[in-house]
Amino acid sequence: MVLLYLFAFVVLLNCVYFLLFSKFSFLSPINEKKHHQKSLGAVSLIICAKNETENLLINIPHWLQQDYPNFEIILINNASIDNTLEVMNSFAKKDPRIKIVDVENNEAFWANKKYALTLGIKRANNRYLIFTDADCKPASKQWLKEMTSLFTLNKQLILGFGAYDKRPGILNKLIRFETLMTATQYFSYAVAGMPYMGVGRNLGYTSNLYFDNKGFTSHINVPSGDDDLFVNEAATKDNTAICFSKNSFTYSSPKKSWKAWFIQKKRHFSTAKYYKYKHKLLLGFYFITQVLFWVLGGVTLLTLDWKIPVILISFRFLLQFVIIGKAAIKLKGKDLIPFLPFLELFLIFLQLSIFITNSTSNPTKWK
């Protein structure tokens, strides 16, 4: 009987987290027309690129085609060894809105993305800064307008959604599911007044916020985290807004091999230990309740009368389908909904593997 009570308590905790996520899932979209009627300030779009020749050839035209009255593009060449700089220069010659920052390796900041971004931010002429990656394509010509429209006197940090292209196969579904869950969590926490992270594929903040928080100084030597660690440090319930309209998304090509994606996730997960303690506690406890749900669910089904465990499991799955399913529709992941429990279990195994491997070694380079 104690085992059943314990399982019921774990299911309750799982449901509490789902109710937290419902803050985003059932959030009404902002009236975009109303926001677009306001005066839009000048924007600096900042992209840091390392060996990104092909992606820049594809995406620079999309950035230049943004329907926005006044913006510049800061292209940062972070010590590339391919034709990245040449591609940047070729576009800069044709369009004066493009400014180039060429970063060479030095002994103190060898291939450090944060160092390169710092130089790019200092080069920017405008207060409003929007960030994306070289492999990210805007969902529409309204992307800059959508993101920038949420800046106000108080709102100095805008969290956007960086999606991945839909492709065949289980790996693609898992990548997009992990991205969906990450976004659902950081959007929900932000709505609840506890913003803790954002993604550099689609992020905005003011230069004032950057310099007031001394940029990336506190974590300059951490290989990754130019996005989530800065947000974790600088974001508050009052200065943060979220942007999730479909025109505001960016899209990237997902990794094509399990090994490449695993390495990418190892790098991303390695920054979590630098989060504020309350965020580590909340995120870690959610993961523990997920693991316990699957473990205790299996044990109770095998050792106790199956009727009550089935009711508890069914209720938990129903809540998951309703709340995460609603978020999936918002973030254009409707095709993932039928597979939610299986993708969750798969992701748990992956996260456990990353936790084990990261405890013995950590990535040391951005690329």
Residue pairs with C-beta under 8 A, 6 or more apart in sequence:
3 296
3 299
3 300
3 303
3 304
4 300
4 304
4 308
4 309
6 296
7 296
7 297
7 299
7 300
7 309
7 312
8 312
10 289
10 292
10 293
10 296
11 293
11 312
11 313
11 315
11 316
13 285
13 289
14 289
14 290
14 293
14 316
15 315
15 316
15 319
17 286
17 289
18 319
18 320
18 323
18 324
19 323
20 188
20 189
20 192
21 184
21 185
21 188
21 323
21 324
21 327
22 188
22 323
22 326
23 188
23 191
23 192
24 184
24 187
24 188
24 191
24 242
24 244
24 327
24 330
25 184
25 188
25 323
25 324
25 326
25 327
25 330
26 326
27 187
27 191
29 244
29 245
30 150
30 245
32 146
32 149
32 245
32 247
35 149
35 150
36 145
36 149
38 149
40 68
40 69
40 70
40 145
40 148
40 149
41 70
41 126
41 127
41 128
41 148
41 151
42 70
42 71
42 72
42 125
42 126
42 127
42 128
43 68
43 70
43 71
43 72
43 126
43 128
43 129
43 130
43 144
43 148
44 71
44 72
44 73
44 74
44 124
44 125
44 126
44 128
44 129
44 130
45 63
45 66
45 71
45 72
45 73
45 74
45 130
45 131
45 132
45 144
46 74
46 76
46 117
46 120
46 121
46 124
46 129
46 130
46 131
47 63
47 73
47 74
47 75
47 76
47 131
47 132
47 133
47 134
48 76
48 78
48 113
48 116
48 117
48 120
48 133
48 134
49 55
49 56
49 75
49 76
49 77
49 78
49 80
49 84
49 88
49 134
50 77
50 78
50 79
50 80
50 84
50 111
50 113
50 366
50 367
51 80
51 81
51 82
51 84
51 367
52 80
52 82
52 84
52 134
52 135
53 80
53 82
53 83
53 84
53 87
55 134
55 135
56 75
56 84
56 87
56 88
56 91
56 134
57 87
58 137
59 134
59 135
59 136
59 137
60 73
60 75
60 87
60 91
60 98
62 137
62 138
63 73
63 138
64 73
64 91
64 95
64 97
64 98
65 141
66 138
66 141
66 142
66 143
66 144
66 145
67 141
67 142
67 144
67 145
68 144
68 145
68 148
71 97
71 126
71 144
72 97
72 98
72 99
72 124
72 125
72 126
73 97
73 98
73 99
74 99
74 100
74 101
74 120
74 123
74 124
75 88
75 91
75 92
75 98
75 99
75 100
75 101
76 100
76 101
76 103
76 116
76 117
76 119
76 120
77 84
77 85
77 88
77 100
77 101
77 102
77 103
78 103
78 111
78 113
78 116
78 366
79 103
79 104
79 105
79 111
79 116
85 100
85 102
88 98
88 100
89 100
91 98
92 98
92 99
92 100
99 123
101 116
101 119
101 120
101 123
103 115
103 116
103 119
105 111
109 115
109 220
111 365
111 366
111 367
112 220
112 221
112 223
112 366
113 224
113 226
113 366
114 215
114 216
114 219
114 220
114 225
114 226
115 220
117 131
117 216
117 226
118 215
118 216
121 129
121 207
121 210
121 215
124 207
126 207
127 206
127 207
127 208
128 148
128 151
128 204
128 206
128 207
129 204
129 205
129 206
129 207
129 210
130 144
130 147
130 148
130 158
130 203
130 204
131 200
131 202
131 203
131 204
131 227
132 138
132 162
132 200
132 201
132 202
132 203
132 250
133 162
133 200
133 201
133 252
135 252
135 253
136 162
136 201
136 202
136 250
136 251
136 252
137 250
137 251
137 252
138 144
138 249
138 250
138 251
139 163
139 246
139 247
139 248
139 249
139 250
139 251
140 146
140 246
140 247
140 248
142 247
142 248
143 247
143 248
143 249
143 250
146 243
146 245
146 247
146 248
147 158
147 160
147 202
147 204
147 243
147 248
148 158
148 204
150 158
150 204
150 241
150 243
151 158
151 204
151 206
151 241
152 241
154 238
154 239
155 239
155 240
155 241
156 205
156 206
156 208
156 209
156 239
157 195
157 198
157 204
157 205
157 206
157 209
157 231
157 234
157 235
157 239
157 240
157 241
158 203
158 204
158 205
158 240
158 241
158 242
158 243
159 186
159 187
159 190
159 195
159 198
159 203
159 231
159 240
159 241
159 242
159 243
160 198
160 199
160 201
160 202
160 203
160 204
160 242
160 243
160 244
160 248
160 249
160 250
161 183
161 187
161 199
161 202
161 243
161 244
161 248
161 249
161 250
161 331
162 179
162 199
162 200
162 201
162 202
162 249
162 250
162 251
162 252
163 176
163 179
163 249
163 250
163 251
163 252
163 331
163 332
164 172
164 175
164 176
164 179
164 251
164 252
164 253
164 254
165 251
165 252
165 253
165 254
166 172
166 176
166 335
167 254
170 346
171 254
171 255
171 256
171 257
171 258
171 261
172 254
173 335
173 336
173 339
173 343
174 343
174 346
174 347
174 350
175 254
175 255
175 261
176 254
176 333
176 336
177 333
177 336
177 339
177 340
177 343
177 344
177 347
178 265
178 347
178 350
180 324
180 327
180 328
180 331
180 333
180 336
181 324
181 347
182 199
183 199
183 244
183 327
183 331
184 324
184 327
184 331
185 283
185 286
186 195
186 196
186 197
186 198
187 242
187 244
189 195
189 196
189 279
189 282
190 196
190 235
190 240
190 241
190 242
191 242
193 237
194 237
194 278
194 279
194 282
195 231
195 235
195 236
195 237
195 240
196 228
196 231
196 232
196 235
196 275
196 276
196 279
196 283
197 227
197 228
197 231
197 232
197 275
197 279
198 227
198 228
198 231
198 235
199 227
199 228
200 226
200 227
201 250
201 252
202 248
202 249
202 250
203 227
203 231
204 243
205 230
205 234
209 234
209 239
210 230
210 234
212 234
213 230
213 233
213 234
215 230
216 226
216 229
216 230
218 229
218 233
219 225
219 229
219 230
219 233
219 274
222 229
222 270
222 271
222 274
223 267
223 270
223 362
223 363
223 364
223 365
223 366
224 267
224 268
224 270
224 271
224 363
224 366
225 271
225 274
228 268
228 271
228 275
229 271
229 274
229 275
231 240
232 274
232 275
232 276
232 279
244 330
244 331
246 332
249 331
249 332
254 261
255 261
255 264
262 350
262 353
262 354
263 363
265 350
265 354
266 354
266 357
266 358
266 363
267 363
269 351
269 354
269 355
269 358
270 358
270 362
270 363
272 280
272 283
273 280
275 283
287 348
287 351
290 344
290 348
291 348
291 352
293 316
294 345
294 348
297 309
297 312
297 313
300 309
301 309
301 310
301 313
317 341
320 340
320 341
320 344
321 337
321 340
324 337
324 340
325 337
325 340
328 334
328 336
328 337
328 340
329 337
336 343
